[in-house]
Amino acid sequence: MGQFSMEISESNFDTAVLKADKPVLIDFWAEWCGPCRILGPTVDEVAEEYNGKIIVGKLNVDHSPSIASKYGIRSIPSLLIFLNGEVQEQIVGAVPKAQITDALSKHL
């Protein structure tokens, strides 16, 4: 977890994600997932660069399976962009940083 991202779980999902006043990028990941470990530093870079403009959170699918299930997460890493409590976009896989920032720029 980077210093500019927060851990998201069932206990804080509603407040941190659904009621957020900014776009929210959630990284659905797991410790055992190799591509998740590859993408993690990229998500941390995005969190630092967009600090103050968006909220970046990481949700461990093993610790919060009901949220992952609710949003149809079948492959990880998966990134969901939320705005006003609604999913705006989904990115699946260890993608380049530019793909993430391009997606985010549409929602700022």
N, C-alpha and C positions, 0 to 999 in steps of 0.2 A: 504494500500500500504506500503510495507516494504521499508527500506532505500536502499536496493540493487535491487529493481525492479522499473520499470518505467511504467507510464500510457501510453497505446497505444490507439490511436484514428485514425480516418480517416485522420487527418491533419499530423500525423507523421508516419503512417504505412509504406509507401514506403521507407522512409529514415531509420527508426529504424529497420525494419524487412527485407524487400526485398533486401536492399542494404547493410546489415550488413556484416562485415568481420569475424564474429564468428557465431556459432550456436545460434539460438534464440528460447527460450521457451516462448510461449504465452499462458496465462491462459484466456480463454473465460469464463466470469462469469457475474453474475448480483446480485444486492444488495438483492433482494427478494429470492434468491436461497439458501436454507439451506445447501445442500452439498457443494456449492461454499464457504460458510463461514467456513465449516469444512476443506476444502482443502487449503484455503488461507494461514494459517500459515505454512503449509508444503511447499507451493510454495515459501514463504518468506525464509524459511530455506535453500531450494535449491539455491535460488538466492544468499544468503550470502556465502554458501559453494563453489559455483562455480563462485564467483565474479572475474571478469577478464578473465574467460575462456569462459563464455557464456553471452548472454544478456537475461534477464528475463523481460517480460512485462505482464501487465494485461489489457485486453480489455473488457470493459463493453459492453455486447451485446445490452443493451437498448440504449446506447449512440452512438454505431457504428454498426447499424444493417446491413448495406450493406457489411461490411467486413465479418461479421458472415455468412451472406447469401452466399457470394462468395466462402467461404470455406466449405459450407455445414454443418454448425454447427446447429444441431437439438436438441442436449442434452447438458446441462451444469451441472457441469463444464466440459469443454473440453480443453485439452492441445494439442497444435500443436508444433512440433519441425520443425523449418525451417533451411535450410542450403543452401547458395547461392540462396536465393529467392524462394526455392522450399520446399514444405511440405515433410518431411522425415518420420514423424510418427505422429499418433494421439492417444491420451489416453483419454478415456471418463470415467467420474465418479470420486468420491472421493476415489482415490486409495492410497495405501501405498507409502511412500516416496521412498522405495527401487525400486518400479516399475518405478518411474520417473527417478531416478538416473541411473538405468540400461539402460533405453531408451537413456538417454543423453550420456552415456559413449560410445555408438556405434558411436556417431557423433563428438567426440572430436579428 
